[in-house]
Amino acid sequence: MPIPSLLTIGQKQGIPYQTFDDLQLRRLLDEKTIRILSYPAGKEELLQRQELFGVLRTEAGLARIKDVFAALKEYERAVRLWRSTSIEVEKRFLFAAALSQYRIICSMLSSLSDCGAKLAAVADYGKEALAALPNLDADLDAMQKQLSVIGKFNLSFAERAYMTRDDIPQTVYDELSSCADDLGLAMNDRRGARIRLNDGLSHAIAELHPEEIAAYDALCEPYRNVPFDAPIAYIEELNFYFAILALCEKADEMHIPVCFPAVSEKRQYLAHSVYDISLFLKNAQRIVPNDTFFSEDAPFHFITGANGGGKTTYLRACGINLILFLGGCPVFAQDASIYLYTQVCSHFPADERFSSGGRLQEEKQRVDRLLESCDADTFIVFNETYSGTDDKLGCEMTLDTASSIKERGTHGLFVTHFHEVRKGGYPMLNTVTEEDENHVRTFRIVRDLGITSSFADDILRKYRLDAASLAERGGHA
């Protein structure tokens, strides 16, 4: 029976690793978590992950899953020790320990049926695994009885000196202690030591207990094909959930809201009070939230404003929370409704400035290659692309890129200091200065509603509110 996964990974990697670098997520999360997030989840998988995160966000649910996780770690260690030894007697003891831990794990998994769809499937697996081994408890007891006999043995040195039995009058330690007293020397306190069996000793023990060894091996035979490795996969999968929960715990400490966005059937990314959690890396004491405004009517925006005004912070907030949503994770916002984009891409320029047309052309080619993979289900962000050239040429190239984005129906955001892009007629976002109650200056991102854009013209035509349509309607009045 295949073991149900807590993370069904998609077939297409829709988020390049470079995007995680650009958005600082690779500094916040480990590589295994990044790899999982790079494959956007389908709707059913996304909702099931959200449900499991919801369980983990409760105190009782988290405690239960942490108990299972601790047991899985202990089980993984037992299996590893059993597999790693080459000494036959030791392997027999460790097999019984691994099998006993397997029973414990399956029993714990079978108790999770009330913890959401994913864990309900896991619980069914645990129940079926135990049902397939109806004699396991009795056989484990019988194995332990045989092992208790095999494990009791003495090793002697001469007639009066013995190593292990406390009921023997004279042990090696006692003999040495007596000699030390005769010489006026003090012995250190007796300390136990674990002596690892070697092959010769293992063979000797087997020769001493042939009947017990044979009986034990017969008891083990029905369990040779137990899928010991299957439950171990849950360790890595649960680590993904715990990695995201660690971010949520940090957000809770800072009173940052955490929510599970609704899945939108419309191509939109609408959210209230979205936070850039990459600022956790800077130990920021206060993070200013912003709203997102991407919709079918206004899918792509430029954002301009002063340096240090929060433009890149806004871009990261949009990108990070979108990626987390597509991975079925909580996002750091008050509430949100987001479309299931299949790709999230980014372009951040290299640190060096362009000193020749060749390097600028190379960046243009890189942007063009990026756009070739984009469609209406893509969300893309640009951060100061073409910033290394002069304003006139940079603005022209930026508007050419925006035109390609519009043709593809791609959603996204372009951060730029080229203010002349306003003439392109695209929806704009601006930075505005505010002061909090402590008179600390902050920046917020707002929509610029005072422009007439080609997107706005498209909307007017869609609802027949443009000048030509109104004139035509007037002519028929």
C-alpha positions as CSV (number, residue, x, y, z in Angstrom):
1,M,0.0,0.0,0.0
2,P,1.6,3.3,-1.0
3,I,2.0,5.8,1.9
4,P,0.1,9.0,1.4
5,S,2.2,12.1,1.2
6,L,1.9,15.3,3.3
7,L,3.3,17.2,0.2
8,T,2.2,16.2,-3.3
9,I,4.8,18.1,-5.4
10,G,3.7,19.4,-8.8
11,Q,5.2,18.4,-12.1
12,K,6.4,21.8,-13.2
13,Q,8.9,24.1,-11.5
14,G,7.1,27.4,-11.9
15,I,9.4,29.5,-9.7
16,P,13.1,29.7,-10.6
17,Y,15.7,29.6,-7.8
18,Q,16.9,33.0,-8.9
19,T,13.5,34.5,-7.9
20,F,14.0,33.1,-4.4
21,D,17.4,34.8,-4.3
22,D,16.0,38.1,-5.6
23,L,13.3,38.1,-2.9
24,Q,15.6,37.1,-0.1
25,L,13.7,33.9,0.6
26,R,16.8,31.7,0.4
27,R,18.1,33.6,3.4
28,L,14.9,32.9,5.3
29,L,14.3,29.3,4.5
30,D,16.4,26.1,4.0
31,E,17.0,24.6,0.6
32,K,14.6,21.7,1.0
33,T,11.8,24.1,1.8
34,I,12.7,26.3,-1.2
35,R,12.7,23.3,-3.5
36,I,9.1,22.4,-2.4
37,L,8.0,26.0,-2.8
38,S,9.4,26.2,-6.3
39,Y,6.6,23.9,-7.5
40,P,3.3,25.7,-7.2
41,A,0.5,23.5,-5.8
42,G,-2.7,22.8,-7.6
43,K,-6.0,24.0,-6.0
44,E,-6.8,20.7,-4.1
45,E,-3.3,20.3,-2.8
46,L,-3.1,24.0,-1.8
47,L,-6.3,23.8,0.2
48,Q,-5.2,20.6,1.9
49,R,-1.9,22.2,2.9
50,Q,-3.8,25.3,4.2
51,E,-6.0,23.0,6.3
52,L,-2.9,21.2,7.8
53,F,-1.3,24.6,8.6
54,G,-4.5,25.6,10.2
55,V,-4.2,22.5,12.5
56,L,-0.6,23.3,13.3
57,R,-1.5,26.9,14.1
58,T,-3.5,25.6,17.1
59,E,-1.8,24.8,20.4
60,A,-3.3,21.3,20.7
61,G,-2.8,20.4,17.0
62,L,0.9,21.5,17.1
63,A,1.5,19.5,20.3
64,R,0.1,16.3,18.7
65,I,2.1,16.7,15.5
66,K,5.3,17.5,17.4
67,D,4.9,14.3,19.4
68,V,4.5,12.3,16.2
69,F,7.6,14.1,14.8
70,A,9.7,13.2,17.8
71,A,8.6,9.6,17.5
72,L,9.5,9.6,13.8
73,K,13.0,10.9,14.6
74,E,13.5,8.1,17.2
75,Y,12.1,5.6,14.7
76,E,14.5,6.8,12.0
77,R,17.4,6.4,14.4
78,A,16.3,2.8,15.2
79,V,16.1,1.9,11.6
80,R,19.4,3.5,10.8
81,L,21.2,1.6,13.6
82,W,19.7,-1.7,12.5
83,R,20.7,-1.2,8.9
84,S,24.2,0.0,9.7
85,T,25.4,-2.9,11.9
86,S,27.1,-5.9,10.3
87,I,27.2,-8.0,13.5
88,E,24.5,-10.7,13.2
89,V,23.5,-10.9,16.9
90,E,23.4,-7.1,17.2
91,K,21.4,-6.9,14.0
92,R,18.8,-9.3,15.6
93,F,18.4,-7.1,18.6
94,L,18.2,-3.9,16.5
95,F,15.7,-5.4,14.1
96,A,13.3,-6.1,17.1
97,A,13.8,-2.5,18.2
98,A,13.0,-1.1,14.8
99,L,10.0,-3.3,14.4
100,S,8.7,-2.2,17.8
101,Q,9.2,1.5,16.8
102,Y,7.4,0.8,13.6
103,R,4.3,-0.4,15.5
104,I,4.5,2.7,17.7
105,I,4.7,5.0,14.7
106,C,1.8,3.3,12.9
107,S,-0.3,3.5,16.0
108,M,0.4,7.3,16.4
109,L,-0.4,7.9,12.7
110,S,-3.7,6.1,13.0
111,S,-4.8,8.5,15.7
112,L,-4.7,11.6,13.4
113,S,-8.0,11.1,11.6
114,D,-9.5,14.3,13.0
115,C,-6.7,16.6,11.8
116,G,-7.8,17.4,8.3
117,A,-7.8,15.6,4.9
118,K,-4.1,15.0,4.6
119,L,-3.7,13.6,8.1
120,A,-6.9,11.6,7.7
121,A,-5.3,9.8,4.8
122,V,-2.2,9.2,6.9
123,A,-4.3,7.9,9.7
124,D,-6.0,5.4,7.3
125,Y,-2.5,4.3,6.2
126,G,-1.5,3.7,9.9
127,K,-4.6,1.7,10.5
128,E,-4.2,-0.5,7.4
129,A,-0.5,-1.0,8.2
130,L,-1.4,-2.4,11.6
131,A,-4.2,-4.4,10.3
132,A,-1.8,-6.1,7.9
133,L,0.2,-7.3,10.9
134,P,-2.4,-8.9,13.2
135,N,0.1,-10.9,15.2
136,L,2.7,-8.2,15.6
137,D,2.2,-7.5,19.4
138,A,2.3,-11.2,20.3
139,D,5.3,-11.8,18.0
140,L,7.2,-8.9,19.5
141,D,6.6,-10.3,23.0
142,A,7.9,-13.7,21.9
143,M,10.9,-12.1,20.2
144,Q,11.8,-10.3,23.4
145,K,11.7,-13.5,25.4
146,Q,14.1,-15.2,23.0
147,L,16.4,-12.1,23.1
148,S,16.4,-12.0,26.9
149,V,17.8,-15.6,26.9
150,I,20.4,-14.8,24.2
151,G,21.5,-11.6,26.0
152,K,22.3,-13.4,29.3
153,F,25.9,-14.7,29.2
154,N,29.1,-14.6,31.2
155,L,32.7,-14.2,30.2
156,S,35.3,-15.5,32.7
157,F,39.0,-15.0,33.2
158,A,40.5,-17.9,35.1
159,E,38.5,-19.7,37.9
160,R,37.8,-16.9,40.3
161,A,37.4,-13.8,38.1
162,Y,34.2,-12.9,36.2
163,M,33.1,-9.9,34.3
164,T,29.4,-9.3,34.5
165,R,27.5,-11.2,37.1
166,D,27.0,-9.3,40.4
167,D,26.2,-12.6,42.2
168,I,29.6,-14.0,41.5
169,P,31.8,-13.5,44.6
170,Q,34.9,-12.4,42.9
171,T,34.9,-10.2,39.8
172,V,37.7,-8.7,37.8
173,Y,37.1,-5.3,39.5
174,D,37.1,-6.9,43.0
175,E,40.3,-8.8,42.3
176,L,42.0,-5.6,41.1
177,S,40.6,-3.6,44.0
178,S,42.0,-6.2,46.5
179,C,45.4,-6.0,44.9
180,A,45.3,-2.2,45.1
181,D,44.5,-2.3,48.8
182,D,47.5,-4.5,49.4
183,L,49.7,-2.0,47.7
184,G,48.1,1.0,49.5
185,L,46.6,2.4,46.3
186,A,43.1,3.8,45.8
187,M,40.9,2.5,43.0
188,N,38.6,4.8,41.0
189,D,34.9,4.4,41.3
190,R,33.5,1.5,39.2
191,R,32.0,2.7,36.0
192,G,30.1,0.7,33.4
193,A,31.3,0.7,29.8
194,R,29.4,-0.4,26.7
195,I,31.6,-2.9,24.9
196,R,30.6,-3.4,21.2
197,L,30.3,-7.0,20.1
198,N,32.8,-8.2,17.4
199,D,32.2,-10.9,14.9
200,G,33.9,-13.6,16.9
201,L,31.9,-12.9,20.0
202,S,28.7,-12.7,17.9
203,H,29.5,-16.1,16.5
204,A,30.2,-17.5,19.9
205,I,26.8,-16.3,21.3
206,A,25.0,-17.8,18.3
207,E,26.7,-21.1,18.9
208,L,25.7,-21.0,22.6
209,H,22.0,-20.4,21.8
210,P,21.1,-22.2,18.5
211,E,17.6,-23.0,19.5
212,E,16.8,-19.4,20.6
213,I,18.4,-18.0,17.5
214,A,16.3,-20.3,15.3
215,A,13.1,-19.5,17.1
216,Y,13.8,-15.8,16.9
217,D,14.6,-15.9,13.2
218,A,11.3,-17.8,12.6
219,L,9.4,-15.1,14.4
220,C,11.0,-12.3,12.3
221,E,10.5,-14.0,9.0
222,P,6.9,-12.6,8.4
223,Y,8.2,-9.0,8.9
224,R,11.1,-9.0,6.5
225,N,9.1,-7.0,3.9
226,V,7.7,-4.4,6.3
227,P,8.1,-1.0,4.5
228,F,10.4,0.5,7.2
229,D,11.5,3.4,5.1
230,A,8.0,4.7,4.2
231,P,7.1,6.6,7.4
232,I,10.6,8.2,7.5
233,A,9.6,10.4,4.5
234,Y,7.3,12.3,6.9
235,I,10.3,13.8,8.7
236,E,11.3,15.9,5.7
237,E,7.7,16.8,4.9
238,L,7.0,17.9,8.4
239,N,10.2,19.9,8.4
240,F,8.6,22.0,5.5
241,Y,5.6,22.8,7.7
242,F,7.7,23.6,10.7
243,A,10.0,25.9,8.6
244,I,7.0,28.0,7.6
245,L,5.5,27.9,11.1
246,A,8.8,29.4,12.4
247,L,8.1,32.5,10.2
248,C,4.5,32.6,11.6
249,E,5.8,32.5,15.2
250,K,8.1,35.5,14.4
251,A,5.1,37.3,12.9
252,D,3.0,36.6,16.0
253,E,5.7,38.1,18.2
254,M,5.6,41.3,16.0
255,H,1.7,41.3,15.9
256,I,1.8,40.9,12.1
257,P,-1.4,39.2,10.8
258,V,-1.3,35.8,9.3
259,C,-4.1,34.6,7.0
260,F,-5.0,31.9,4.5
261,P,-6.0,33.7,1.2
262,A,-9.1,32.7,-0.7
263,V,-8.4,31.0,-4.1
264,S,-9.7,33.4,-6.8
265,E,-11.2,32.2,-10.0
266,K,-10.4,35.6,-11.5
267,R,-6.9,36.5,-12.4
268,Q,-6.2,38.9,-9.5
269,Y,-4.0,39.4,-6.5
270,L,-5.9,41.5,-4.1
271,A,-4.7,41.8,-0.5
272,H,-5.0,44.1,2.5
273,S,-2.0,44.9,4.7
274,V,0.7,42.7,3.1
275,Y,4.0,42.6,5.0
276,D,7.6,42.1,3.7
277,I,8.9,39.4,6.0
278,S,12.4,39.5,4.5
279,L,12.8,42.4,6.9
280,F,13.0,39.8,9.7
281,L,16.6,39.4,8.5
282,K,17.3,43.0,9.5
283,N,15.6,42.5,12.9
284,A,13.1,45.3,11.9
285,Q,11.0,46.3,14.9
286,R,8.2,47.7,12.7
287,I,7.2,46.7,9.2
288,V,4.8,49.0,7.2
289,P,2.0,47.0,5.5
290,N,0.6,47.8,2.0
291,D,-2.2,46.7,-0.2
292,T,-2.0,44.9,-3.6
293,F,-4.1,46.0,-6.6
294,F,-3.5,43.5,-9.4
295,S,-6.7,42.6,-11.3
296,E,-8.0,41.6,-14.7
297,D,-8.6,45.3,-15.4
298,A,-5.2,46.4,-14.1
299,P,-2.9,43.4,-14.2
300,F,0.4,45.3,-14.5
301,H,1.7,48.3,-12.6
302,F,4.7,50.6,-12.6
303,I,5.9,51.9,-9.2
304,T,8.0,55.1,-8.9
305,G,9.1,57.3,-6.1
306,A,12.1,58.4,-4.1
307,N,15.0,56.2,-3.3
308,G,14.5,54.6,0.1
309,G,10.8,55.1,-0.3
310,G,9.9,51.4,0.1
311,K,9.5,50.4,-3.6
312,T,11.7,47.3,-3.3
313,T,10.1,46.4,0.0
314,Y,6.7,46.5,-1.6
315,L,8.0,44.4,-4.5
316,R,9.3,41.8,-2.0
317,A,6.1,41.8,0.0
318,C,4.1,41.1,-3.2
319,G,6.5,38.3,-4.4
320,I,7.1,36.5,-1.1
321,N,3.5,36.3,-0.1
322,L,2.4,35.2,-3.5
323,I,5.0,32.4,-3.5
324,L,3.9,31.3,0.0
325,F,0.2,31.3,-1.1
326,L,1.0,29.1,-4.2
327,G,2.8,26.7,-1.8
328,G,-0.3,26.4,0.3
329,C,1.2,28.3,3.2
330,P,-0.1,31.1,5.4
331,V,0.7,34.6,4.1
332,F,1.5,37.7,6.0
333,A,-1.5,39.9,5.4
334,Q,-4.8,40.9,6.9
335,D,-6.8,39.1,4.1
336,A,-6.4,38.2,0.5
337,S,-7.9,36.7,-2.6
338,I,-5.3,35.4,-5.1
339,Y,-5.4,33.6,-8.4
340,L,-3.5,30.3,-8.9
341,Y,-0.7,31.7,-11.0
342,T,1.5,28.9,-12.5
343,Q,4.7,30.9,-12.6
344,V,6.4,33.6,-10.6
345,C,9.4,35.2,-12.2
346,S,11.7,38.1,-11.4
347,H,14.4,40.3,-12.9
348,F,16.9,42.1,-10.7
349,P,19.9,43.7,-12.5
350,A,23.4,42.8,-11.6
351,D,25.2,45.0,-9.1
352,E,27.6,46.4,-11.6
353,R,26.6,49.2,-13.8
354,F,26.6,48.9,-17.6
355,S,29.7,50.4,-19.1
356,S,29.0,49.4,-22.7
357,G,26.2,48.8,-25.1
358,G,27.2,45.1,-25.1
359,R,26.3,44.6,-21.5
360,L,23.1,46.5,-21.8
361,Q,22.2,44.3,-24.8
362,E,23.0,41.3,-22.7
363,E,20.4,42.4,-20.1
364,K,17.8,43.0,-22.8
365,Q,18.3,39.5,-24.1
366,R,18.0,38.1,-20.6
367,V,14.7,40.0,-20.2
368,D,13.5,38.8,-23.6
369,R,14.2,35.2,-22.7
370,L,12.3,35.6,-19.4
371,L,9.3,37.1,-21.2
372,E,9.2,34.2,-23.7
373,S,8.1,31.9,-21.0
374,C,5.4,34.3,-19.6
375,D,1.7,34.0,-20.3
376,A,-1.6,35.2,-18.6
377,D,-1.0,32.8,-15.7
378,T,2.4,34.3,-14.9
379,F,3.2,37.0,-12.3
380,I,6.5,38.8,-12.9
381,V,8.4,41.5,-11.0
382,F,11.2,43.8,-12.2
383,N,13.4,45.8,-9.9
384,E,15.1,48.8,-11.5
385,T,15.8,46.9,-14.8
386,Y,17.8,49.0,-17.3
387,S,18.8,51.3,-14.4
388,G,22.4,51.3,-15.6
389,T,21.8,53.3,-18.8
390,D,20.6,56.9,-19.3
391,D,17.1,57.9,-18.6
392,K,15.9,58.3,-22.2
393,L,17.1,54.9,-23.4
394,G,16.2,53.3,-20.1
395,C,12.7,54.6,-20.3
396,E,12.2,53.5,-23.9
397,M,13.4,49.9,-23.1
398,T,11.2,49.8,-20.0
399,L,8.1,50.8,-22.0
400,D,9.0,48.2,-24.7
401,T,9.1,45.5,-22.0
402,A,5.8,46.7,-20.6
403,S,4.3,46.5,-24.0
404,S,5.4,42.8,-24.3
405,I,4.0,42.1,-20.9
406,K,0.7,43.6,-21.9
407,E,0.5,41.5,-25.1
408,R,0.9,38.3,-23.1
409,G,-1.6,39.3,-20.5
410,T,1.0,38.8,-17.8
411,H,0.5,40.2,-14.3
412,G,3.2,42.0,-12.4
413,L,5.1,44.9,-11.1
414,F,7.9,47.1,-12.4
415,V,9.9,49.2,-10.0
416,T,11.7,52.0,-11.8
417,H,13.1,55.4,-11.2
418,F,12.2,56.4,-14.8
419,H,9.4,58.8,-14.1
420,E,8.7,59.3,-17.8
421,V,7.1,55.8,-17.9
422,R,3.9,57.6,-16.9
423,K,3.6,58.7,-20.5
424,G,3.0,55.1,-21.4
425,G,-0.4,55.1,-19.9
426,Y,0.0,52.2,-17.6
427,P,-1.4,51.9,-14.1
428,M,0.9,53.6,-11.6
429,L,1.8,53.1,-7.9
430,N,3.5,55.8,-5.9
431,T,5.2,56.2,-2.6
432,V,3.7,58.6,-0.1
433,T,5.3,59.8,3.1
434,E,3.4,59.4,6.4
435,E,4.2,59.9,10.1
436,D,3.2,57.4,12.8
437,E,2.0,58.3,16.3
438,N,5.7,58.7,17.4
439,H,6.4,61.1,14.5
440,V,8.5,58.5,12.7
441,R,8.5,58.9,8.9
442,T,7.3,55.9,7.0
443,F,6.4,55.2,3.4
444,R,3.2,53.7,1.9
445,I,2.4,52.6,-1.6
446,V,-0.8,53.9,-3.1
447,R,-2.5,53.8,-6.4
448,D,-2.1,56.9,-8.6
449,L,-5.7,57.5,-9.6
450,G,-5.0,60.7,-11.4
451,I,-3.7,59.3,-14.7
452,T,-5.4,58.2,-17.8
453,S,-3.9,54.9,-19.0
454,S,-4.2,52.6,-21.9
455,F,-5.5,50.1,-19.4
456,A,-8.2,52.5,-18.4
457,D,-9.1,53.1,-22.0
458,D,-9.4,49.3,-22.4
459,I,-11.8,49.2,-19.4
460,L,-13.9,52.0,-20.8
461,R,-14.2,50.3,-24.1
462,K,-15.1,47.0,-22.4
463,Y,-18.1,48.6,-20.7
464,R,-18.8,50.9,-23.7
465,L,-18.0,54.0,-21.8
466,D,-15.4,55.3,-24.1
467,A,-16.0,58.4,-26.2
468,A,-16.8,56.5,-29.4
469,S,-19.3,54.2,-27.7
470,L,-20.9,57.1,-25.9
471,A,-21.3,59.0,-29.1
472,E,-22.8,56.0,-30.8
473,R,-25.2,55.5,-28.0
474,G,-26.1,59.2,-28.1
475,G,-26.7,58.9,-31.9
476,H,-29.3,56.2,-31.2
477,A,-31.0,57.9,-28.4
